[in-house]
Amino acid sequence: MAEAKHIIEHSKIPDMTPEEVFVIVDEMAKEIGSQMAKYQFEVLNKTIEETGNSVDAKGQKLSPELFLETISMMSISFDKDGNPKLPTIVISPKTADQWKRVMSGSGSRPRTQEKNLMRL
């Protein structure tokens, strides 16, 4: 269960502006949202591990090949017009920056280009 607490002295309540109340409520909502997101990711990670849908990089550096190995485990369905319904991939901002750097240099790597062409 998610919860947030904020203590206000009774004597201050009558003098509070709506904006001050909104700031407090917003802070509490952010705390609850953070707790709920953390719980959801814990459940998701547990499910991923239990179903064997995780990729153990075994200390490898991030690479286009590792990315391709990871997405090859995902099931991608298609709509009635044949367009893929691509999954949402959720990663931390730090990891996203690392992947951007790795993938930005992948276009010039012949091995990666060859693997990408083979998957088309």
Short mmCIF file of the C-alpha atoms (twelve columns), coordinates in Angstrom:
data_MODEL
# 
_entry.id   MODEL 
# 
loop_
_atom_site.group_PDB 
_atom_site.id 
_atom_site.type_symbol 
_atom_site.label_atom_id 
_atom_site.label_alt_id 
_atom_site.label_comp_id 
_atom_site.label_asym_id 
_atom_site.label_seq_id 
_atom_site.Cartn_x 
_atom_site.Cartn_y 
_atom_site.Cartn_z 
_atom_site.pdbx_PDB_model_num 
ATOM 1   C CA . MET A 1   0.000  0.000   0.000   1 
ATOM 2   C CA . ALA A 2   1.277  3.489   -0.849  1 
ATOM 3   C CA . GLU A 3   0.984  6.344   1.595   1 
ATOM 4   C CA . ALA A 4   2.215  9.854   2.238   1 
ATOM 5   C CA . LYS A 5   2.135  11.992  5.351   1 
ATOM 6   C CA . HIS A 6   2.365  15.706  5.892   1 
ATOM 7   C CA . ILE A 7   2.081  17.321  9.282   1 
ATOM 8   C CA . ILE A 8   0.500  20.754  9.555   1 
ATOM 9   C CA . GLU A 9   -0.068 22.594  12.788  1 
ATOM 10  C CA . HIS A 10  -3.780 23.173  13.342  1 
ATOM 11  C CA . SER A 11  -3.181 26.857  13.943  1 
ATOM 12  C CA . LYS A 12  -1.692 27.293  10.429  1 
ATOM 13  C CA . ILE A 13  -4.547 25.667  8.501   1 
ATOM 14  C CA . PRO A 14  -6.937 28.655  8.489   1 
ATOM 15  C CA . ASP A 15  -4.226 30.918  7.051   1 
ATOM 16  C CA . MET A 16  -3.142 28.571  4.253   1 
ATOM 17  C CA . THR A 17  -3.778 29.674  0.685   1 
ATOM 18  C CA . PRO A 18  -5.192 27.271  -1.892  1 
ATOM 19  C CA . GLU A 19  -1.789 27.335  -3.621  1 
ATOM 20  C CA . GLU A 20  -0.048 26.192  -0.436  1 
ATOM 21  C CA . VAL A 21  -2.544 23.348  -0.065  1 
ATOM 22  C CA . PHE A 22  -2.044 22.352  -3.721  1 
ATOM 23  C CA . VAL A 23  1.746  22.259  -3.230  1 
ATOM 24  C CA . ILE A 24  1.351  19.923  -0.254  1 
ATOM 25  C CA . VAL A 25  -1.132 17.690  -2.069  1 
ATOM 26  C CA . ASP A 26  1.094  17.634  -5.166  1 
ATOM 27  C CA . GLU A 27  4.131  16.578  -3.096  1 
ATOM 28  C CA . MET A 28  2.102  13.834  -1.448  1 
ATOM 29  C CA . ALA A 29  0.761  12.646  -4.811  1 
ATOM 30  C CA . LYS A 30  4.301  12.470  -6.201  1 
ATOM 31  C CA . GLU A 31  5.410  10.400  -3.198  1 
ATOM 32  C CA . ILE A 32  2.494  8.004   -3.603  1 
ATOM 33  C CA . GLY A 33  3.094  7.763   -7.347  1 
ATOM 34  C CA . SER A 34  6.754  6.994   -6.755  1 
ATOM 35  C CA . GLN A 35  5.895  4.242   -4.305  1 
ATOM 36  C CA . MET A 36  3.343  2.747   -6.690  1 
ATOM 37  C CA . ALA A 37  5.764  2.811   -9.639  1 
ATOM 38  C CA . LYS A 38  8.477  1.169   -7.544  1 
ATOM 39  C CA . TYR A 39  6.085  -1.602  -6.527  1 
ATOM 40  C CA . GLN A 40  4.919  -2.150  -10.108 1 
ATOM 41  C CA . PHE A 41  8.507  -2.491  -11.331 1 
ATOM 42  C CA . GLU A 42  9.277  -4.937  -8.514  1 
ATOM 43  C CA . VAL A 43  6.309  -7.103  -9.577  1 
ATOM 44  C CA . LEU A 44  7.264  -6.785  -13.240 1 
ATOM 45  C CA . ASN A 45  10.908 -7.722  -12.580 1 
ATOM 46  C CA . LYS A 46  9.834  -10.740 -10.517 1 
ATOM 47  C CA . THR A 47  7.533  -11.895 -13.327 1 
ATOM 48  C CA . ILE A 48  10.236 -11.387 -15.953 1 
ATOM 49  C CA . GLU A 49  12.701 -13.467 -13.938 1 
ATOM 50  C CA . GLU A 50  10.159 -16.217 -13.222 1 
ATOM 51  C CA . THR A 51  9.181  -16.565 -16.883 1 
ATOM 52  C CA . GLY A 52  12.772 -16.571 -18.128 1 
ATOM 53  C CA . ASN A 53  12.315 -13.425 -20.185 1 
ATOM 54  C CA . SER A 54  15.390 -11.640 -18.895 1 
ATOM 55  C CA . VAL A 55  18.720 -11.340 -20.653 1 
ATOM 56  C CA . ASP A 56  21.858 -11.781 -18.581 1 
ATOM 57  C CA . ALA A 57  24.541 -9.734  -20.296 1 
ATOM 58  C CA . LYS A 58  27.183 -11.497 -18.182 1 
ATOM 59  C CA . GLY A 59  29.221 -8.338  -17.833 1 
ATOM 60  C CA . GLN A 60  29.165 -7.473  -21.541 1 
ATOM 61  C CA . LYS A 61  29.253 -3.843  -22.506 1 
ATOM 62  C CA . LEU A 62  26.136 -2.433  -24.114 1 
ATOM 63  C CA . SER A 63  26.155 -3.114  -27.839 1 
ATOM 64  C CA . PRO A 64  23.748 -3.233  -30.772 1 
ATOM 65  C CA . GLU A 65  24.136 -7.018  -30.732 1 
ATOM 66  C CA . LEU A 66  23.007 -7.161  -27.099 1 
ATOM 67  C CA . PHE A 67  20.028 -4.976  -27.958 1 
ATOM 68  C CA . LEU A 68  19.086 -7.273  -30.860 1 
ATOM 69  C CA . GLU A 69  19.387 -10.323 -28.590 1 
ATOM 70  C CA . THR A 70  17.086 -8.656  -26.077 1 
ATOM 71  C CA . ILE A 71  14.391 -7.617  -28.519 1 
ATOM 72  C CA . SER A 72  14.507 -10.994 -30.264 1 
ATOM 73  C CA . MET A 73  12.878 -12.418 -27.126 1 
ATOM 74  C CA . MET A 74  9.887  -10.075 -27.469 1 
ATOM 75  C CA . SER A 75  6.714  -11.105 -29.200 1 
ATOM 76  C CA . ILE A 76  5.537  -8.460  -31.643 1 
ATOM 77  C CA . SER A 77  1.981  -8.604  -32.932 1 
ATOM 78  C CA . PHE A 78  0.565  -6.816  -35.958 1 
ATOM 79  C CA . ASP A 79  -2.631 -4.902  -36.583 1 
ATOM 80  C CA . LYS A 80  -5.081 -5.721  -39.399 1 
ATOM 81  C CA . ASP A 81  -3.058 -3.582  -41.830 1 
ATOM 82  C CA . GLY A 82  0.171  -5.425  -41.082 1 
ATOM 83  C CA . ASN A 83  1.712  -2.661  -38.961 1 
ATOM 84  C CA . PRO A 84  3.727  -3.860  -35.968 1 
ATOM 85  C CA . LYS A 85  2.463  -3.084  -32.480 1 
ATOM 86  C CA . LEU A 86  5.842  -2.340  -30.980 1 
ATOM 87  C CA . PRO A 87  6.340  -2.822  -27.251 1 
ATOM 88  C CA . THR A 88  7.221  -0.024  -24.890 1 
ATOM 89  C CA . ILE A 89  10.697 -0.399  -23.468 1 
ATOM 90  C CA . VAL A 90  11.190 1.231   -20.071 1 
ATOM 91  C CA . ILE A 91  14.714 1.992   -18.894 1 
ATOM 92  C CA . SER A 92  16.287 4.497   -16.556 1 
ATOM 93  C CA . PRO A 93  17.415 7.874   -17.915 1 
ATOM 94  C CA . LYS A 94  21.056 6.919   -17.250 1 
ATOM 95  C CA . THR A 95  20.709 3.670   -19.179 1 
ATOM 96  C CA . ALA A 96  18.814 5.462   -21.968 1 
ATOM 97  C CA . ASP A 97  21.734 7.860   -22.420 1 
ATOM 98  C CA . GLN A 98  24.172 4.933   -22.544 1 
ATOM 99  C CA . TRP A 99  22.045 3.140   -25.173 1 
ATOM 100 C CA . LYS A 100 21.779 6.317   -27.260 1 
ATOM 101 C CA . ARG A 101 25.567 6.601   -27.356 1 
ATOM 102 C CA . VAL A 102 25.981 2.932   -28.274 1 
ATOM 103 C CA . MET A 103 23.289 2.949   -30.942 1 
ATOM 104 C CA . SER A 104 24.374 6.247   -32.500 1 
ATOM 105 C CA . GLY A 105 27.652 4.621   -33.527 1 
ATOM 106 C CA . SER A 106 26.083 1.355   -34.711 1 
ATOM 107 C CA . GLY A 107 25.309 2.540   -38.249 1 
ATOM 108 C CA . SER A 108 28.957 2.551   -39.174 1 
ATOM 109 C CA . ARG A 109 29.642 -0.943  -37.851 1 
ATOM 110 C CA . PRO A 110 29.518 -3.491  -40.712 1 
ATOM 111 C CA . ARG A 111 28.690 -6.428  -38.426 1 
ATOM 112 C CA . THR A 112 25.710 -4.588  -36.975 1 
ATOM 113 C CA . GLN A 113 24.521 -3.486  -40.411 1 
ATOM 114 C CA . GLU A 114 24.736 -7.066  -41.630 1 
ATOM 115 C CA . LYS A 115 22.728 -8.396  -38.645 1 
ATOM 116 C CA . ASN A 116 20.129 -5.666  -39.085 1 
ATOM 117 C CA . LEU A 117 19.717 -6.537  -42.763 1 
ATOM 118 C CA . MET A 118 19.399 -10.240 -41.950 1 
ATOM 119 C CA . ARG A 119 16.485 -9.475  -39.583 1 
ATOM 120 C CA . LEU A 120 14.490 -7.577  -42.246 1 
# 
